[in-house]
């Protein structure tokens, strides 16, 4: 147990270093190519920091532990908003890009609503169990393809139309000595490797500690695994907020949630149908509530998540984890 605790600390240290390199590399890369940080956050950074969730879920699916897979995706999406985005907002108030309000968050809400409908098999078609079937996984992956298409299309349109933000980036690059493209890619690659390996060490050694404490597979997925695999998002978004890259911080969280729900759950369901565990419907409703709270919080402060909003999200997350833990013990 002492060795596991030491490995958890080493994993956290590697995560911090890797996330720092990833933020620096992705930001320099987006500026060099004239792509807005929100697009970088929604694609390269979000996909990179979601890699641990994908790896954990596929491993659990092949092992037949779908309760862990369910808890990892749903728990990650809840913690990404209630913990990670909340902490980032507490570090520095976050300005939210109009594209996130008009396109990405509605896409996330659509995917969240679709996932909840897919989990109502017994009510809708009289199935023996509620689950994410393989056909559900295909639908989720198709929705992910639509999201990815529009995100890439937006990036290409920004470059061809020469909007105001891109012109400002070009002027900044012209007046400053830009980082070489190869250096930016190498820095981002090493950062991504650091967050993935760090998350792996952290999760692999945290699970035995949780098992020793008597936690169920679903609760481990909702808390230990979800937070552990979400550590790249936590460190990356917090550092991005600290450096004033609000678009990167918000885009990372929203993009990661879309990736988790559509790509990770979709791929997992295709490998092996994911049954809804006991209490899973309540977890899905909490995910809907947390995701649905984003728009009111953002629009209330005119596309800005301030420290009061961050404190509210964090409080709600702590209450949820305490309620889930007490229910599991009971």
ABEGO torsion letter per residue (X at the ends): XAAAAAAAAAAAAAAAAAAAAAAAAAAAAAAAAGBBAAAAAABAAAAAAAAAAAAAAAAAAAAGBAAAAAAAAAAAAAAAAAAAAAAAAAABBBBBBAAAAAAAAAAAAAAAAAAAAAAAAAAAAGBABBBBBAAAAAAAAAAAAAAAAAAAAAAAAAAAAGBAAAAAAAAAAAABBBBBAAAAAAAAAAAAAAAAAAAAAAAAAAAAAAAAAGBBAAAAAAAAAAAAAAAAAAAAAAAAAAAGBAAAAAAAAAAAAAAAAAAAAAAAAAABBBBBBBGAAAAAAAAAAAAAAAAAAAAAAGGBBBAAAAAAAAAAAAAAAAAAAAAAAX
